[in-house]
Amino acid sequence: MEESTFRKVRKDKTTKTEATNMTNKNSVSSPSSGKDSDNSTSTNARPKLVFFWTNAEVLKWLRRHCEEYHTLYASLFLENDITGRSLLKMNDSTLERMGIKEKTHREVICTEILKLKLKSDILELKDLQKKKGEAL
């Protein structure tokens, strides 16, 4: 009974997240919308900033980018309510304190987090350059 309640709560959260993404055109390409999203809505749409990701979006990112560890550690990310904001701050020691004891697992997850940070930073820099160009 507890498991079905958990699934219902997760489904409700996911539905709310997807509804939020549908209403915010600047948030078209978060993990919940996938890579193959329809570009007809906006050609200039940027992915939702990682900083604003919900726990559900972080879990989807974990499933896509750390697939082999998702089943092992998704519950830890859920229990610790890891959001995009906290994900960006994570490192090897925070993953260990969270309960990921295997060093090689932490290294893989940290590498994926670093890639995510780089992608996020690049998008932010492009936005800043664009805004700077428009101001001139």
C-alpha positions in Angstrom: 0.0 0.0 0.0 2.8 2.4 0.8 4.5 1.7 -2.5 1.3 2.6 -4.5 1.0 5.8 -2.5 4.6 6.7 -3.3 4.0 6.1 -7.0 0.9 8.2 -6.9 2.7 11.1 -5.2 5.6 10.9 -7.7 3.2 10.8 -10.6 1.4 13.9 -9.3 4.7 15.7 -8.9 5.7 14.8 -12.4 2.4 15.9 -13.9 2.7 19.3 -12.1 6.3 19.6 -13.4 5.3 18.9 -16.9 2.4 21.3 -16.7 4.7 24.0 -15.4 7.1 23.4 -18.3 4.3 23.6 -20.8 3.2 27.0 -19.6 6.7 28.5 -19.5 8.0 28.8 -23.0 11.5 29.5 -21.7 11.5 26.2 -20.0 10.8 23.9 -23.0 13.7 21.6 -22.7 14.0 20.4 -19.1 14.7 16.8 -18.4 10.9 16.2 -18.3 10.4 17.3 -21.9 13.1 15.2 -23.5 15.6 16.0 -26.2 13.1 15.5 -29.1 10.8 18.3 -28.1 8.8 20.1 -30.7 10.6 23.2 -31.9 7.5 24.7 -33.4 6.6 26.5 -30.1 9.7 28.7 -30.0 13.0 28.7 -31.9 14.7 30.7 -29.3 13.6 28.7 -26.3 16.3 27.8 -23.8 16.3 24.8 -21.5 15.0 25.4 -18.0 18.0 26.5 -15.8 19.3 23.6 -13.8 19.2 25.8 -10.7 15.4 25.7 -10.9 15.0 22.0 -11.4 12.7 20.1 -9.0 13.6 16.8 -7.4 11.6 15.0 -10.1 13.6 16.7 -12.8 16.9 15.8 -11.1 15.7 12.1 -10.9 15.0 12.2 -14.6 18.5 13.6 -15.2 20.0 10.9 -13.1 18.0 8.2 -15.0 19.2 9.5 -18.3 22.8 10.3 -17.6 23.7 7.8 -14.8 21.4 5.0 -15.9 23.4 2.2 -14.3 23.2 4.0 -10.9 19.7 5.3 -11.0 18.2 2.1 -9.5 20.8 2.1 -6.8 20.7 5.8 -5.8 17.4 7.3 -6.9 16.0 6.7 -3.4 18.9 8.7 -1.9 18.3 11.6 -4.2 14.6 11.5 -3.3 15.1 11.1 0.4 17.5 14.0 0.5 15.2 16.1 -1.8 18.1 16.9 -4.2 17.0 19.8 -6.4 18.9 21.4 -9.3 20.2 24.0 -6.9 21.7 21.3 -4.6 22.8 19.1 -7.5 25.0 21.9 -8.8 26.8 22.2 -5.4 27.4 18.5 -5.0 30.9 16.9 -5.0 32.5 13.6 -4.0 32.2 14.3 -0.3 28.6 15.4 -0.4 27.7 12.2 -2.4 29.5 10.1 0.1 27.7 11.8 3.0 24.5 11.3 1.2 25.1 7.5 1.3 27.0 6.6 -2.0 29.9 4.6 -0.5 31.4 3.2 -3.7 34.1 5.6 -4.9 33.8 4.7 -8.6 30.1 5.3 -8.5 30.7 8.8 -7.0 33.3 9.5 -9.6 30.9 8.7 -12.5 28.1 10.8 -11.0 30.5 13.7 -10.2 31.7 13.6 -13.8 28.1 13.8 -15.1 27.4 16.7 -12.7 30.4 18.6 -14.0 29.3 18.1 -17.6 25.9 19.4 -16.6 27.5 22.5 -14.9 29.5 23.2 -18.0 26.5 23.0 -20.3 24.5 25.2 -17.9 27.3 27.7 -17.7 27.7 27.8 -21.5 24.0 28.6 -21.9 24.1 31.3 -19.3 27.2 32.9 -21.0 25.4 32.8 -24.4 22.4 34.5 -22.9 24.6 37.2 -21.3 26.4 37.8 -24.6 23.0 38.1 -26.4 21.7 40.5 -23.8 24.9 42.6 -24.0 24.6 42.7 -27.8 21.0 43.8 -27.6 21.9 46.6 -25.1 24.4 48.1 -27.5 
